Amino acid sequence: MIKSGKQKAKALRQLEQIRNENNSAKNAEIQKLEEELEEYENLKAGKIELPEDITFLEIIGYISKIRIAKGFSQKDLAGMLGITKQAINHHEKYNYYNLDIYQLNKLFQIFGIKFHL
């Protein structure tokens, strides 16, 4: 999943390189990159689809997507949480599964997500 403008630029470069190789074995890789780019652009436009019936653990996997759809950069979110951009990058690398309940609660408050345990 593309989680930043920097990753988007890298994906676009990779896509162009693969297309220039004109290798039919690369079609699956091209399709995957195109899907990731489309998903990122939709998220940047605020379009996000969460399942209606989603568990607490499942929503953790959507945090990066929610951040992008809400228009927050990693730097923005880091500032709101009082941590570094590098810490956000680390959390996103592991899909936020390494956060404790208090940190998750603060994230959900920032995003306007209400949950009950």
C-alpha positions in Angstrom: 0.0 0.0 0.0 1.2 3.5 -0.8 1.3 5.6 2.3 3.0 8.8 1.2 3.7 11.1 -1.7 7.3 9.8 -1.7 6.1 6.3 -2.0 3.7 7.4 -4.8 6.6 9.0 -6.7 8.6 5.8 -6.3 5.7 3.6 -7.6 5.3 5.9 -10.6 9.0 5.5 -11.4 8.8 1.7 -11.1 5.7 1.6 -13.2 7.3 3.6 -16.0 10.4 1.4 -15.8 8.4 -1.8 -16.0 6.3 -0.5 -18.9 9.5 0.5 -20.8 10.8 -3.1 -20.4 7.8 -4.3 -22.3 8.0 -7.7 -20.7 4.7 -9.7 -20.7 5.8 -11.4 -17.4 5.6 -8.0 -15.8 1.9 -7.5 -16.4 0.9 -8.6 -12.9 3.4 -6.2 -11.4 2.1 -3.4 -13.5 -1.5 -4.2 -12.5 -0.5 -4.2 -8.8 1.2 -0.8 -9.0 -1.7 0.7 -11.0 -4.1 -0.6 -8.3 -2.0 0.8 -5.5 -1.8 4.2 -7.3 -5.5 4.3 -7.8 -6.2 3.4 -4.2 -3.8 6.2 -3.0 -5.4 8.8 -5.3 -8.9 7.7 -4.0 -7.7 8.0 -0.4 -6.2 11.4 -1.1 -9.6 12.5 -2.5 -11.2 11.4 0.8 -12.7 8.3 -0.5 -12.5 5.4 1.9 -14.6 2.4 2.3 -14.7 0.6 5.7 -16.6 -2.6 6.1 -19.9 -2.1 8.0 -19.2 -4.8 10.5 -15.6 -4.2 11.5 -13.8 -5.4 14.6 -11.5 -3.3 16.7 -8.5 -5.3 15.6 -9.5 -5.0 11.9 -9.8 -1.3 12.0 -6.2 -1.0 13.1 -5.3 -2.2 9.7 -7.1 0.7 8.2 -5.4 3.5 10.2 -3.0 4.5 7.4 -5.8 4.6 4.9 -7.9 6.7 7.3 -5.0 9.1 7.8 -4.6 9.7 4.1 -8.3 10.0 3.5 -8.5 12.6 6.4 -5.8 14.6 4.6 -3.1 14.2 7.3 0.5 13.7 6.3 2.7 11.6 8.5 4.3 14.8 9.8 0.8 16.3 10.6 -0.2 13.2 12.6 3.2 13.1 14.4 2.7 16.6 15.5 -0.8 15.9 16.8 0.4 12.9 18.7 3.6 14.6 20.0 5.9 12.1 18.4 8.3 12.2 15.4 7.5 11.6 11.7 9.9 8.6 11.9 7.8 7.1 14.7 4.7 7.4 12.5 6.6 5.8 9.6 7.6 2.9 11.9 4.0 2.5 13.2 2.7 2.4 9.6 5.3 -0.1 8.6 3.7 -2.5 11.1 0.1 -1.3 10.5 -0.1 0.3 14.0 -0.3 -3.2 15.6 2.5 -2.1 18.0 0.4 0.7 19.7 -1.1 0.4 23.1 -4.8 1.0 23.7 -4.2 4.6 25.0 -2.2 5.5 21.8 -4.9 4.0 19.7 -7.6 5.9 21.5 -5.8 9.1 20.9 -5.5 8.3 17.2 -9.2 7.4 17.0 -10.1 10.7 18.7 -8.0 12.6 16.1 -9.8 10.8 13.3 -13.2 11.2 14.9 -13.8 7.5 15.3 -15.7 6.3 18.3 -15.3 2.8 19.6 -16.3 0.8 22.7 -14.5 -2.1 24.2 
